[in-house]
Amino acid sequence: MNKILVDTNVLIYLVDEDSQFFKPARNLISDTSLNPYTTSKNLSEFLAVMTRIPKNSLSINDALTVIKEFNCHQGV
């Protein structure tokens, strides 16, 4: 299994269904030959982007729920 670092942008694409990169990001995370992981910095950047930019606006609780869901999927 190949270990890959998942960047903040990929995390954002995983929840932004309007993005042209939504499906590729989902496919990447679903690939069973890969072992995705991320860093605390990527998670804090995700929180900042998803809770502060009006277009993406999630509540902090919703954004934290998404992060918990990342953790349940193959170590992301």
C-alpha positions in Angstrom: 0.0 0.0 0.0 1.4 3.4 -1.0 1.2 6.1 1.6 0.1 9.5 0.3 -0.2 12.9 2.0 -3.6 14.5 1.3 -3.2 18.3 0.9 -5.7 20.8 2.3 -7.1 21.4 -1.2 -8.0 17.8 -1.6 -9.8 17.8 1.8 -11.8 20.8 0.6 -12.6 19.1 -2.7 -13.9 16.1 -0.8 -16.8 18.2 0.6 -17.3 20.7 -2.2 -19.7 18.9 -4.5 -19.7 21.8 -6.9 -16.0 21.6 -7.6 -14.7 20.1 -10.8 -12.3 18.2 -8.5 -14.9 16.6 -6.3 -15.0 13.3 -8.1 -11.3 13.0 -8.6 -10.7 13.7 -4.9 -13.3 11.1 -3.9 -11.7 8.6 -6.3 -8.3 9.2 -4.8 -9.5 8.6 -1.3 -11.5 5.5 -2.3 -8.5 3.9 -4.0 -7.7 0.9 -1.8 -4.1 0.7 -3.1 -3.4 4.0 -1.3 -3.0 4.8 2.4 -4.0 8.5 2.6 -3.0 10.6 5.6 -2.9 14.3 6.4 -1.3 16.6 9.0 -2.7 18.7 11.8 -1.7 21.8 9.8 -3.8 20.6 6.8 -6.7 20.1 9.2 -6.4 23.5 10.7 -6.2 25.1 7.2 -9.3 23.1 6.2 -11.1 24.5 9.3 -10.0 28.1 8.5 -11.1 27.9 4.8 -14.4 26.0 5.4 -15.6 28.3 8.3 -14.4 31.7 7.2 -14.9 31.9 3.4 -18.6 32.8 2.7 -18.9 30.5 -0.3 -17.8 27.5 1.8 -19.3 28.6 5.1 -19.7 25.7 7.5 -20.2 26.1 11.2 -17.2 25.1 13.3 -19.2 22.1 14.6 -20.1 21.0 11.1 -16.5 21.4 10.0 -15.3 19.4 13.0 -17.8 16.7 12.1 -16.4 16.5 8.6 -12.9 16.1 10.1 -14.0 13.3 12.3 -15.5 11.6 9.1 -12.1 12.0 7.4 -10.5 10.1 10.3 -13.0 7.3 9.7 -12.0 6.9 6.1 -8.6 5.1 5.6 -6.7 7.3 8.0 -7.4 10.7 6.4 
